[in-house]
Amino acid sequence: MTTLAVLAVAACGSATPLPPAPDDAGMIEREKQTFIEALKPRREGRPVVAVLALNEGTEMTDLLLPHAVLKRADVADVRIVAPRSGRVKLYPALEIDGAQDFASFDRLHPSGADYVIVPAMIADDDPAVAAWLKQQAARGARVVGVCSGALVVGRADLLDGRRFAGHWYDRGTLLKRHPGATYVPHQRYVVDRGVATTTGITASVPTMLAMVEAIGGPEKAEALGTELGVASWSPEHDSTPFYLDTGRRVDFLLNKAAFWRNERRTIQVQHGSDDITLALVADARSRTGRTNVEAVSASGPVTLRSGLVLIAQSSNNGKALPLPLSATLKPVQQLDRTLCEIGERHGVARRNWVMLEMEYPGPVNGCPG
């Protein structure tokens, strides 16, 4: 994170805790069904999903996870679409190749996409991205803004007058930019007249499973949820722990100041490696502010399980520590173990900060000790 971004975290963000989440299981179930009904296919034939990207920088999990989940479910044709074809730099780590440019997509799909998924981007005000997204919505695409992708959705004038979620840190910014919009706390995903938004990074897991249920049915979603290690994909979410207070700001700045402690870690990848596990682990590790994560492969670039090409170095030159992934853990279980390992290596405050950034309540079964 740059110095300017560090100062922004120190000065801004949501500083006011929210009231407790209501204990209303009926409301949560209604919101889930509303979301599923709103995202059911409207056209004949196999749906087309465009995962929007900015070549210069798109949030890694926001992009990789929705793309991989929908490809694995095999319920739609899924494309990464960006202003320019080719590579997309991901943050906080990694890079992919194979994006389709807007013009090529439009020629192949003149009536537009059925769905456009909008990840967080390093710049939320790219004019080409905003114009294309606005055009797709006008052609009837349902829009799903993941995490801070809500900022991008807003730049396309698609939040005005709507209910929205979004990453907790963006709440004030979104309300200021869209005074006619209504923030909805305590829900992982919200939909309003064809525009859906989600809370922080890890909300892409339940949101995509709900989307799979909308397109492919509950059995398909249940099978995929079991594979990912997820028992429920309801919108239920307690937003109260996610805000900045003085102590959290100070802890963050002190940890960022320890720049000399940064370490390089490598993840060994190969053809067929799981995008979802890779994204969750690399994202969590990178957000400690202590670790730079790189992908390495004996063959250089590899094709991930979803079909995306991941740019990987051919060797780590023996200068970086390996970051092994378990072949026996499901993706969400792997994330939980990674968070526990972060706490062991960098301290509980660092682990809690990562959970705050990812808007994740924490390991399901806690951490040893």
C-alpha positions in Angstrom: 0.0 0.0 0.0 1.3 3.5 -0.9 2.0 6.2 1.6 -1.0 8.1 0.4 -3.2 5.1 0.9 -1.8 4.6 4.4 -2.6 8.2 5.3 -6.1 7.7 3.9 -6.7 4.7 6.1 -5.5 6.7 9.1 -7.7 9.7 8.3 -10.9 8.2 6.8 -12.9 5.0 6.7 -16.0 4.1 8.7 -15.4 5.2 12.3 -18.9 4.6 13.7 -20.0 1.1 14.7 -23.4 0.1 13.6 -26.3 -1.1 15.8 -26.5 -4.9 16.4 -27.8 -7.1 13.6 -31.5 -7.9 14.0 -32.3 -11.5 14.9 -34.7 -12.1 12.1 -34.2 -15.4 10.2 -37.4 -14.8 8.2 -36.1 -11.5 6.9 -32.7 -13.1 5.9 -34.5 -15.9 4.0 -36.7 -13.4 2.2 -33.7 -11.4 1.2 -32.0 -14.5 -0.2 -35.0 -15.5 -2.2 -35.4 -11.9 -3.5 -31.8 -12.0 -4.7 -32.2 -15.4 -6.3 -35.4 -14.4 -8.1 -33.9 -11.1 -9.3 -30.9 -13.0 -10.8 -32.8 -15.7 -12.6 -32.2 -15.8 -16.4 -34.5 -13.7 -18.5 -33.4 -14.8 -22.0 -33.5 -18.1 -23.8 -30.3 -20.0 -24.1 -27.1 -20.2 -22.1 -26.4 -17.0 -20.1 -23.4 -14.8 -20.8 -21.5 -13.5 -17.8 -18.9 -10.7 -18.2 -16.4 -10.3 -15.3 -15.3 -6.7 -15.7 -11.7 -5.8 -15.2 -9.3 -2.8 -15.4 -6.0 -3.9 -17.0 -4.0 -1.7 -14.7 -5.3 -3.2 -11.5 -8.3 -5.3 -10.4 -8.8 -6.9 -7.0 -7.6 -10.5 -7.1 -10.3 -12.4 -5.2 -13.1 -10.2 -6.6 -12.1 -11.3 -10.1 -10.7 -14.8 -9.7 -13.3 -16.3 -7.4 -16.5 -15.3 -9.3 -15.0 -16.4 -12.6 -13.8 -19.7 -11.2 -17.1 -20.5 -9.3 -19.2 -19.8 -12.3 -16.9 -21.7 -14.7 -16.9 -24.7 -12.2 -20.7 -24.6 -11.9 -20.9 -24.7 -15.8 -24.2 -22.7 -15.8 -23.0 -19.9 -18.1 -20.5 -18.7 -20.6 -18.0 -16.6 -18.6 -15.5 -14.1 -19.9 -13.1 -11.6 -18.4 -13.7 -8.3 -20.2 -11.4 -5.3 -20.0 -10.7 -2.1 -21.9 -7.8 -3.8 -23.6 -7.3 -7.5 -24.5 -4.5 -9.5 -22.8 -3.1 -9.1 -19.3 -4.8 -7.8 -16.2 -2.7 -6.9 -13.2 -4.3 -8.1 -10.0 -3.8 -6.6 -6.5 -2.6 -7.2 -3.9 -0.7 -9.8 -5.9 -0.5 -11.9 -9.2 -1.3 -11.2 -12.8 -3.5 -13.0 -15.4 -3.6 -13.1 -19.2 -6.6 -13.7 -21.6 -8.9 -10.8 -21.1 -11.2 -9.9 -24.0 -11.5 -6.2 -25.0 -14.8 -4.4 -25.0 -15.0 -4.1 -28.8 -14.5 -7.8 -29.3 -17.1 -8.7 -26.7 -19.6 -6.3 -28.2 -19.1 -7.8 -31.7 -19.8 -11.3 -30.3 -22.7 -10.3 -28.1 -24.4 -7.3 -29.7 -27.4 -7.7 -27.4 -25.1 -7.5 -24.4 -24.2 -9.7 -21.5 -26.9 -11.3 -19.2 -24.8 -10.4 -16.2 -21.8 -8.2 -15.5 -19.8 -8.8 -12.3 -17.8 -5.8 -11.2 -14.8 -6.3 -8.9 -13.0 -3.6 -7.0 -10.5 -1.7 -9.2 -7.4 0.4 -8.5 -9.2 3.3 -10.0 -13.0 3.4 -9.7 -13.5 6.3 -12.2 -12.0 4.9 -15.5 -14.3 6.5 -18.2 -14.1 3.5 -20.6 -15.2 1.1 -17.8 -18.0 3.3 -16.6 -19.3 3.9 -20.2 -19.2 0.2 -21.1 -20.9 -0.8 -17.8 -23.6 1.8 -18.2 -24.2 0.5 -21.8 -24.5 -3.1 -20.6 -27.0 -2.2 -18.0 -29.0 -0.3 -20.5 -29.1 -3.4 -22.7 -30.6 -5.4 -19.8 -27.6 -6.9 -18.0 -27.9 -7.5 -14.3 -25.0 -5.9 -12.5 -23.2 -7.4 -9.5 -20.8 -5.1 -7.7 -18.4 -7.2 -5.5 -16.9 -5.4 -2.5 -15.5 -2.0 -3.6 -16.8 -2.7 -7.0 -19.8 -0.8 -5.7 -17.7 2.3 -6.2 -17.3 1.4 -9.9 -21.0 0.6 -10.2 -21.8 4.0 -8.7 -19.5 5.8 -11.3 -21.8 4.3 -14.0 -24.8 6.0 -12.3 -26.3 2.7 -11.2 -26.6 3.3 -7.5 -28.6 6.4 -7.5 -31.9 5.8 -5.6 -31.0 2.2 -4.9 -30.4 0.1 -1.8 -26.7 -1.1 -1.6 -24.2 -3.0 0.5 -20.5 -2.5 -0.4 -17.2 -2.9 1.6 -17.6 -1.3 5.1 -14.8 1.2 4.4 -16.7 2.7 1.4 -20.0 3.3 3.2 -19.4 7.1 3.8 -18.0 7.6 0.3 -20.9 5.9 -1.4 -23.5 7.8 0.7 -21.8 11.1 -0.1 -21.6 10.3 -3.9 -25.2 9.0 -4.1 -27.4 10.9 -1.6 -30.5 9.2 -2.9 -29.2 5.7 -2.2 -29.7 3.7 1.0 -27.0 1.7 2.7 -28.2 -1.7 4.0 -26.1 -3.1 6.9 -25.9 -6.7 8.1 -26.4 -8.3 4.7 -23.7 -10.0 2.5 -25.5 -9.1 -0.7 -28.4 -6.8 -1.6 -30.2 -6.4 -4.9 -32.4 -3.5 -6.1 -33.9 -3.3 -9.6 -31.2 -5.4 -11.4 -28.2 -4.0 -9.5 -26.7 -6.1 -6.8 -23.9 -5.2 -4.4 -21.9 -7.1 -1.7 -19.9 -6.5 1.4 -16.1 -7.1 1.5 -13.9 -9.4 -0.4 -15.0 -12.8 1.1 -18.7 -12.0 0.3 -18.0 -13.2 -3.3 -18.3 -16.8 -1.9 -21.9 -16.7 -0.8 -22.9 -14.3 -3.5 -21.6 -16.5 -6.3 -23.3 -19.6 -4.8 -26.6 -17.6 -4.6 -26.1 -16.7 -8.3 -25.4 -20.3 -9.2 -28.7 -21.2 -7.5 -30.5 -18.5 -9.5 -29.1 -19.8 -12.8 -28.6 -23.5 -12.2 -30.9 -24.4 -9.3 -30.4 -25.3 -5.6 -28.9 -28.8 -6.2 -26.1 -27.3 -8.3 -25.4 -24.6 -5.6 -25.4 -27.2 -2.8 -22.9 -29.5 -4.6 -20.6 -26.5 -5.3 -21.0 -25.2 -1.7 -19.9 -28.6 -0.4 -16.9 -28.6 -2.7 -15.9 -25.1 -1.5 -16.5 -25.9 2.2 -19.5 -23.6 2.6 -22.6 -24.8 4.5 -24.7 -21.7 3.8 -24.8 -18.9 1.3 -27.5 -16.8 2.9 -26.9 -13.0 3.1 -26.7 -13.1 6.9 -23.8 -11.0 8.1 -23.0 -9.1 11.3 -21.6 -5.7 10.1 -20.9 -4.4 13.7 -17.3 -5.6 14.0 -16.2 -3.8 10.8 -15.2 -0.2 11.4 -12.1 1.8 12.3 -11.4 3.2 15.7 -8.3 4.9 17.0 -6.6 1.8 18.2 -7.1 0.0 14.9 -5.7 3.0 13.0 -2.6 3.1 15.3 -2.0 -0.7 15.0 -2.2 -0.5 11.3 0.2 2.4 10.9 2.7 0.8 13.3 2.6 -2.4 11.4 3.0 -0.7 8.1 6.0 1.2 9.5 7.8 -2.1 10.0 8.6 -2.2 6.2 12.0 -3.9 6.8 10.2 -7.1 7.9 8.6 -7.7 4.5 9.3 -11.2 3.2 8.9 -12.8 -0.2 6.8 -15.9 -0.4 6.1 -18.1 -3.4 3.2 -20.3 -4.3 4.1 -23.2 -6.5 1.4 -23.4 -9.3 0.9 -25.8 -12.1 -1.6 -26.4 -14.9 -5.0 -27.0 -13.3 -4.2 -25.3 -10.0 -7.3 -24.1 -8.2 -8.1 -20.5 -8.7 -10.2 -20.1 -5.7 -7.8 -21.5 -3.1 -5.0 -19.5 -4.8 -6.9 -16.3 -4.6 -8.0 -16.6 -1.0 -4.6 -17.5 0.3 -2.6 -15.0 -1.7 -5.0 -12.2 -0.8 -4.9 -12.9 2.9 -1.1 -13.3 3.0 -0.6 -10.1 1.0 -2.9 -8.1 3.2 -0.7 -8.6 6.2 1.5 -5.8 4.9 4.4 -8.1 5.7 4.4 -10.5 2.7 4.9 -10.2 -1.0 3.3 -13.2 -2.7 4.6 -14.5 -6.1 3.5 -17.4 -8.3 6.2 -19.7 -9.6 6.1 -22.6 -12.0 8.8 -24.7 -13.7 6.9 -24.0 -17.0 6.4 -20.3 -16.5 2.7 -19.2 -17.2 0.1 -21.9 -16.3 -3.5 -22.4 -17.1 -5.6 -22.5 -14.0 -8.5 -24.9 -13.4 -10.9 -22.2 -14.7 -9.0 -21.8 -17.9 -7.4 -18.5 -17.1 -3.7 -18.1 -17.7 -1.7 -17.1 -14.6 1.6 -15.3 -15.2 4.1 -17.2 -13.1 7.9 -16.9 -12.8 9.9 -19.9 -13.9 12.0 -19.9 -10.7 12.2 -18.2 -7.4 16.0 -18.2 -7.5 16.1 -19.6 -4.0 15.4 -16.2 -2.5 11.9 -16.6 -1.3 10.2 -18.9 1.1 7.6 -21.4 -0.2 4.0 -21.0 0.7 2.5 -24.4 0.5 -1.2 -25.1 -0.2 -2.9 -28.2 1.2 -4.3 -30.6 -1.4 -6.8 -31.9 1.2 -8.4 -28.7 2.5 -11.3 -27.1 0.8 -10.9 -23.4 -0.3 -12.6 -21.8 2.6 -10.9 -24.2 5.1 -7.6 -23.2 3.5 -8.4 -19.6 4.1 -9.2 -20.3 7.8 -5.9 -22.1 8.2 -4.0 -19.3 6.5 -5.5 -16.8 8.9 -4.5 -18.9 11.9 -1.0 -19.1 10.4 -0.9 -15.3 10.0 -1.8 -15.0 13.7 1.0 -17.3 14.7 3.6 -15.6 12.5 2.6 -12.0 12.7 0.4 -11.7 15.8 -3.3 -11.6 16.5 -3.5 -7.9 15.6 -2.2 -8.6 12.1 -4.6 -11.5 11.6 -7.5 -9.3 12.8 -6.5 -6.5 10.4 -6.6 -9.0 7.5 -10.0 -10.2 8.6 -11.1 -6.5 8.8 -9.9 -5.8 5.2 -11.5 -9.0 3.8 -14.6 -8.3 5.9 -14.5 -11.9 7.2 -15.7 -12.9 10.7 -12.8 -15.3 11.1 -12.0 -19.0 11.1 -15.2 -21.1 11.6 -13.7 -23.2 14.3 -11.3 -20.6 15.7 -7.5 -21.1 15.9 -5.6 -23.4 18.1 -4.6 -21.7 21.3 
